Amino acid sequence: MLSEATLVDARVAPRVSADTAWAALARRIQGRVLQPSDSAFASFAAPANTRYDRIVPQGIVLPTTEADIAATLAWAHDHQLPVTTRSGGHNYAGYSSTEGLLIHLGMLTARTVDTNAATATVQAGTRNNDLLDALAPTGLTWAFGRCPTIGISISGYLLGGGLGLHTRRLGMASDTLLSTRIVTATGEILFCDENTNADLFWACRGGAGGNFGINTSFTFQLHPAPEVTVYRLAFDGRKADDVLLAMQDLITDPALLRSFAAQFGAKTSGTRAARAAGNISLYAEGWYYGPQSELETILTRVTSVARPTSTYIAQLDGLRAQRYFSDETASNPFTTTSIVARTPMSTQDAACIIEHLRTWPGSSSGSGASVAFFAMGGADSDPAPDATAFVHRDAAFILAATSRWTAADGPAAPQRAAAWVGGVRRDLSPVLGPGSFVNFPDPTLPRWWDAYYGANYERLVKIKNTSDPAGLFRYPQGIRALRP
């Protein structure tokens, strides 16, 4: 039986206080070494989820070359200092934060596009907006996520699978990966593709960042950027259950699995539970790979159930549509859980979701609480579950429940939020499915290795033991040999 008894939180670290030690590191590399007294330190140290902003590194390295990374890892080994890597800082559970050494890849932003081969090669600090700018004149697109500043790589998006509005058409972002370069714990620089270091390449397609080394660049397949019809609908909460079920009917329609992209859900806000109960609203948004007239007909299957309070439908080229749906994560602290749904929700499940929102305890955050649905079941389901490390190939959708708060809500706010999010999972996971999405990590998740990786976990452990036998790269839900 597996146990978490041997897990170590790499965010807690011994101190390296000698200025001479940090100066020695600075002399080894071309990039910068930042310490808390440096003016730029705070901007690189701050995570997107401010719940973890008190986890402050002792030092931050901004490498500009792979050699910088290798030298930094050797220095960290010499000083027995845990290492955490960051690209965008968007890890929901704070796993890109540490009290040890933070290697921030934000300076590695070089990118090239080969229009003849329809491929892009990007360094690990590249953000969605950077690549959108590079692709704008080419007529090509990629399996983007929605957050414009997310690092394409180590922050988790591509390495954890990568879910976006193109998923049902193009597959998971990790499915487009052709090759990657990675610096291992011993400082070795490896090229990985299906024929070279193939096990490590397999692990990099869904095995999550921060586990096997530091990926420095990625080459992935691009696709023609089609014209799409975007839509954005809003509803009040009067027929909330019916709207959720109508949207589910659309995303599970076999005729629409590769042509209709959707994110939808229900949300609420309010400083008190009584106020939040009356503030429930719903949304549905995404795009259709087809003309506006066809989409309008498709959406009547939802709008005939409940009249939208607002409607936007327009035909846009693929890159403009991507920018339209760019969605930055709010800066308030938050907690999230996710469920990979293999079974469609029933009428009772939809009612359960709305009841959870009615009983949300409230907070001072304007973003409040939400239960979001990310449509899957198209091209993402084509590979076998063991073809890559991303195992969830039978998902109809991924559900994400999130609760936000502010400092004004007091010290008990995180516990209230966690209890609410946990309640959603407790009631719905037994009927929808036991899996969870590693890009939406939940630090309270029991048997997380099964939930994130399923039957692929044992192979991931073997690859981990080969690529990082000493466990230099570790975090509470990081891949490692769990012992009885």
Buried (B, 14 or more C-beta within 10 A) or exposed (E): EBEEEEBEBBBEBEEBEEEEBBEBBBEBBEBBBBEEEEEEBEEBBBBBBBBBBEBBBBBBBBBBBBBBBBBBBBBBBEBEBBBBBBBBBBBBBBBBBBBBBBBBBBBBBBBEBEEEEBBBBBBBBBBBBBBBEBBBEBBBBBBBBBBBBBBBBBBBBBBBBBBBBBBBBBBBBBBBBBBBBBBBBBBEBBBBBEEEBEBBBBBBBBBBBBBBBBBBBBBBBBBEBBBBBBBBBBBBBEBBBBBBBBBBBBBBBEEBBBBBBBBBBBBBBBBEBEEBBEBBBBBBBBBBBBEBEBBBEBBEEBBEBBEBEEEEBBBBBBBBBBBBBBEEBBBBBBBBBBBBBBEBBEEEBBBBBBEBBBEBBBBBBEBBBBBBBBBBBBBBBEBEBEBBBBBBBBBBBBBBBBBBBBEEBEEEBBEBBBBBBBBBBEBBBEBBBEBBBBBBBBBEBEEBBBBBBBEBBEBBBEBBBEBBEEBBBBBBBBBBEBEE
